Amino acid sequence: MVFKLGLLGLGTVGTGTAEILLNPEGRNPLLKEIEIKSVGVRSLSKARSVSFPEGVLTDDLESIVNDPDIDIIVELMGGLEPVRSLLLKAIANGKHIVTANKAAIAMHGAEIFDAAQEAGVYVLLEAAVGGGIPILKPLKEALGVNRISRITGIVNGTTNYILTQMAQKGANFDDVLTEAQDLGYAEADPTADVGGLDAADKIAILASLAFGGRIKREDVYTEGITQVDAADISYAQQLGFTIKLLAIAQQKTSNGQSLQLRVHPTLLPQDHPLASINGVYNAVLVEGDPIEQVMFFGPGAGAGPTASAVVSDIISIIGILKSAQGSQRLNPLLSPEHQHYCAIAPMSELVTRFYARFLCNDNPGVIGHLGTCFGKHDVSLESVVQIGYQDSLAEIVVVTHDGTEANFHNALTEIRGFSLLDNISIASVLRVW
Ligand SMILES: NC(=O)c1ccc[n+]([C@@H]2O[C@H](COP(=O)([O-])OP(=O)(O)OC[C@H]3O[C@@H](n4cnc5c(N)ncnc54)[C@H](OP(=O)(O)O)[C@@H]3O)[C@@H](O)[C@H]2O)c1
């Protein structure tokens, strides 16, 4: 039996995917039952590193999703439209979907999965989170019997590369970003990466699977790394921390009533398992009962690793189609059926430690002022250190014990009111693991 694929996109990941499919020797034998029927691109005149028989390459993507001969659509174009419309058409035409597009799924997942349930087709997206790291299928299957309490990920290679370079070379953000762009690790427009938006798309997908409910993308609190200063990285190191952009989904109460969903730079103790994940690598730490902790690590992007995840989804679908020929039921392990939305706790209720760096006149009593003010708002201090000077202003770094986000920010508002007295300014605020 031969299963026919329509590939939408032949860029980095599309080319990697075609290379695996066209070279099946020594890989899973199901690959030999696949034919690439059509490949949709924007430009037919562009030079390509893989070649196809006459007529396979087309710029008419509608013709692919409407082709009755095609069983599976593999979407590797990126972006929201025309992807959303093409996927909905393909689903309505009874085609299974494999995609690497976290943005489209995080934004339009509810509509796409509803349509897929109704049509009785699969939508698989292993490559959308963690590139080559198998994480979605393990969450659905191998870890599916656990009660998940928290998922913590370094899920964006660009920002992890930038923070690693800043830490290892003492370089500042702008210089490292330029270098990352020259090396091809960062896009010309890096907003989605450095602004934390790409990581937010991914944690929305992970949380939905781990906690068995839909997530509204706008419910993910999102901070990027543009405000992380070389001084903070250096002070964090002196205090025994390393700064990582973490995407966190956490059950807030033991009865599982609401979730905390957030992406922000975080000071991690240097012995935390995620603290040593450097460069463009990704890792996802899953905590649950009874598994305790399990960590997935690997290449979070790139043609080959991402294509490995794409093709694994393709053969999952083919394996099911072969074993369940004639059956109309979807395998619930691969096709989650939840339709309700998870309740998300407001950030003001988050309880965490904080790091804050203040610049102020070097007057006696400033540290006392700070301690009193934090105390008044129920935030106790773990350490207060006057680390150095910047432009004749004293630089004071504070690390708090656990406190609520609301109390901490109330204290900061009051501290800003000291400005007349001590010329105090808040240079940076970060959360501490
Ligand atoms: N790159 C990675 O390492 C990576 C990792 C994980 C997930 N992903 C995801 O994988 C997807 C693809 O990424 P990529 O890096 O492979 O992208 P890419 O290199 O930019 O390739 C995009 C492909 O889609 C085609 N395309 C885009 N818009 C089109 C349109 N409107 N009509 C027809 N064809 C169109 C392009 O055609 P032309 O070739 O003619 O321009 C190109 O072949 C994205 O969703 C991305 O987020 C990528």
The ligand as an SDF file (V2000), in Angstrom:
LIG
                    3D

 48 52  0  0  0  0  0  0  0  0999 V2000
   13.6500   26.0870   10.9580 N   0  0  0  0  0  0  0  0  0  0  0  0
   13.6000   25.3750   12.0640 C   0  0  0  0  0  0  0  0  0  0  0  0
   14.6280   24.9520   12.6050 O   0  0  0  0  0  0  0  0  0  0  0  0
   12.2640   25.0480   12.6770 C   0  0  0  0  0  0  0  0  0  0  0  0
   12.2150   24.3100   13.8900 C   0  0  0  0  0  0  0  0  0  0  0  0
   10.9650   23.9540   14.4290 C   0  0  0  0  0  0  0  0  0  0  0  0
    9.8050   24.3580   13.7820 C   0  0  0  0  0  0  0  0  0  0  0  0
    9.8980   25.1000   12.6260 N   0  0  0  0  0  0  0  0  0  0  0  0
    8.6510   25.5020   11.9750 C   0  0  0  0  0  0  0  0  0  0  0  0
    8.6060   24.8800   10.6980 O   0  0  0  0  0  0  0  0  0  0  0  0
    7.8950   25.7120    9.7900 C   0  0  0  0  0  0  0  0  0  0  0  0
    8.7740   25.9530    8.5530 C   0  0  0  0  0  0  0  0  0  0  0  0
    9.9560   26.6210    8.9500 O   0  0  0  0  0  0  0  0  0  0  0  0
   11.2040   26.7720    7.9460 P   0  0  0  0  0  0  0  0  0  0  0  0
   12.3170   27.2940    8.7670 O   0  0  0  0  0  0  0  0  0  0  0  0
   11.4020   25.5180    7.1720 O   0  0  0  0  0  0  0  0  0  0  0  0
   10.6550   27.9240    6.9780 O   0  0  0  0  0  0  0  0  0  0  0  0
   11.2870   28.4410    5.6220 P   0  0  0  0  0  0  0  0  0  0  0  0
   12.6930   27.9580    5.4550 O   0  0  0  0  0  0  0  0  0  0  0  0
   11.0390   29.9050    5.5540 O   0  0  0  0  0  0  0  0  0  0  0  0
   10.4030   27.7220    4.4790 O   0  0  0  0  0  0  0  0  0  0  0  0
    9.0740   28.0650    4.2380 C   0  0  0  0  0  0  0  0  0  0  0  0
    8.6020   27.3310    2.9710 C   0  0  0  0  0  0  0  0  0  0  0  0
    7.2190   27.5780    2.7890 O   0  0  0  0  0  0  0  0  0  0  0  0
    6.9910   28.1490    1.5010 C   0  0  0  0  0  0  0  0  0  0  0  0
    5.9650   29.1700    1.6610 N   0  0  0  0  0  0  0  0  0  0  0  0
    5.8590   30.0920    2.6670 C   0  0  0  0  0  0  0  0  0  0  0  0
    4.7590   30.8500    2.4800 N   0  0  0  0  0  0  0  0  0  0  0  0
    4.1640   30.4050    1.3580 C   0  0  0  0  0  0  0  0  0  0  0  0
    2.9950   30.7780    0.6420 C   0  0  0  0  0  0  0  0  0  0  0  0
    2.2210   31.7880    1.0680 N   0  0  0  0  0  0  0  0  0  0  0  0
    2.6910   30.0880   -0.4680 N   0  0  0  0  0  0  0  0  0  0  0  0
    3.4760   29.0830   -0.9090 C   0  0  0  0  0  0  0  0  0  0  0  0
    4.6030   28.6690   -0.2690 N   0  0  0  0  0  0  0  0  0  0  0  0
    4.9350   29.3310    0.8430 C   0  0  0  0  0  0  0  0  0  0  0  0
    8.3130   28.7520    1.0680 C   0  0  0  0  0  0  0  0  0  0  0  0
    8.3500   28.7420   -0.3640 O   0  0  0  0  0  0  0  0  0  0  0  0
    9.6740   29.2170   -1.1710 P   0  0  0  0  0  0  0  0  0  0  0  0
   10.7100   28.1560   -0.9040 O   0  0  0  0  0  0  0  0  0  0  0  0
    9.2580   29.2420   -2.5840 O   0  0  0  0  0  0  0  0  0  0  0  0
   10.0430   30.5540   -0.6040 O   0  0  0  0  0  0  0  0  0  0  0  0
    9.3100   27.7770    1.6980 C   0  0  0  0  0  0  0  0  0  0  0  0
    9.5340   26.6710    0.8520 O   0  0  0  0  0  0  0  0  0  0  0  0
    7.5390   26.9840   10.5650 C   0  0  0  0  0  0  0  0  0  0  0  0
    6.2400   26.8610   11.0800 O   0  0  0  0  0  0  0  0  0  0  0  0
    8.5490   26.9820   11.7000 C   0  0  0  0  0  0  0  0  0  0  0  0
    8.0740   27.6660   12.8590 O   0  0  0  0  0  0  0  0  0  0  0  0
   11.0780   25.4470   12.0640 C   0  0  0  0  0  0  0  0  0  0  0  0
  1  2  1  0
  2  3  2  0
  2  4  1  0
  4  5  1  0
  4 48  2  0
  5  6  2  0
  6  7  1  0
  7  8  2  0
  8  9  1  0
  8 48  1  0
  9 10  1  0
  9 46  1  0
 10 11  1  0
 11 12  1  0
 11 44  1  0
 12 13  1  0
 13 14  1  0
 14 15  2  0
 14 16  1  0
 14 17  1  0
 17 18  1  0
 18 19  2  0
 18 20  1  0
 18 21  1  0
 21 22  1  0
 22 23  1  0
 23 24  1  0
 23 42  1  0
 24 25  1  0
 25 26  1  0
 25 36  1  0
 26 27  1  0
 26 35  1  0
 27 28  2  0
 28 29  1  0
 29 30  1  0
 29 35  2  0
 30 31  1  0
 30 32  2  0
 32 33  1  0
 33 34  2  0
 34 35  1  0
 36 37  1  0
 36 42  1  0
 37 38  1  0
 38 39  2  0
 38 40  1  0
 38 41  1  0
 42 43  1  0
 44 45  1  0
 44 46  1  0
 46 47  1  0
M  CHG  2   8   1  16  -1
M  END
$$$$
